Amino acid sequence: MSTAVIFDEQSTGVIPCSFRDRDGSPVVPNWVRWTLTRNGSVINEREQVDVTPGADIEIVLSGMDLQLLTTENKKKVVKRKITVEASYDSDLGDDLSLKGDYEFQIRNLDYIK
């Protein structure tokens, strides 16, 4: 999990995801989906969003995905989390689960409404 990345409020941010097997080789999942949350609550109805599977994908967030809530307007930065879920097949079995999350920050731009 990382919080080093800071996106500007209501701008566009890209979160890269790579899927690897136990040997570190790229693997294309059977399916991939992600959810955007703040303290466990879904943001902007971005729950279980399906993505075209690939060994390397990018999740693009923009506009309302990166908007501050009214209760956050006085904060300089706020945290959000993307949770990614996928499944893949390997010599260990079929439909094996992959799960992970990525924490990032949104910078409050004082004059954005």
N, C-alpha and C positions, 0 to 999 in steps of 0.2 A: 504494500500500500504506500502511496506517495502523496505528499501535500506540497511538493516543490513547485508544481505548476499553478500559475495564477492566470485566470482569464478575466478580461474586462467585462463589466456588467453589460448585459444585453448585446454582447459582441458575438464572435464565433470562436469556438474552441474545438480542437480535434484531439481525441484520445485514441492512440494506437493500441491495438491488442494483437498479441502473437500467441499462437497455440502450438505447443510442443509436446512430444511424447516423453516417456521416462528416459529416453536416450538423448533427448534434446533435439531430435529431428522434427521438422515442421509436420504438422498434421492438420488436415482439413476436417473440422467437426461435421457431424451429421446435421446439426442445427446450432444456432447461436441466438441468444436474446439478452437484452440488458434492461436495467431499471435505474432511474435517476431518483435519488432520495436526499432528504435533509432530516437528520435525527429519526430515521426510520419511516418518515412520511413521504409518499410519492410526490414528486414535483412535476407540474405541467402535464399530468396524465401520461408520463413516460414510464409505463410499467409493462414489463415483458415485451419490449419492442423487438420484433424479429429482424435479423440481419442476414444478408446472403453470406453463407459460410465461406471461409477462406482461411488459410494458415495465418495470414496477416490481414487484419481488417482495421478500419478506422470508424470510430463513433463520432459523428459530428453533432455538436451542440450549438445552438444559436438562439438569439432573441429571448423568448420567454423561458427557455431552458436555463438561461444564465441571468434571469431577473432576480433581484432581491425582493424578499417579502417585506411588507409594510413594517413588520416588527424588527427588521434588520437595517432599516434606512440609516441609522446612526453609526453602524459598524463600518470600519474601514475595509475589512475582508470578512467573507463568510465561507463556510465549508459546505461542500456537497459530496455525494458519493455515487459512483456508478458501480452497480453490481452486475457482473457478466456471468451467464450460465451457458453451458454447452455440453454436448455429448459427442463421443467419438468411438470408433471401433479400432481395436488393436489385437495383437496376438494374445493379450490378457483377457479379452472378452469383447462383447458388443455393447454399445450404448453406455460406455463408461462416462461418468460424470466429471465435468470440469467446472469449477466455480472460483471466482475471485472478485475482489473489489479494488477500486481505485478512488482515492480521496483527492479532491482538488479544491482550490479556492476561487472565489469570485471577488474581484476588486470593485469596491463601490466608487462609481464615478459620480461625484456630487451633483452634477446637473442633468443626469438622465432621469426622465420621468416615465 
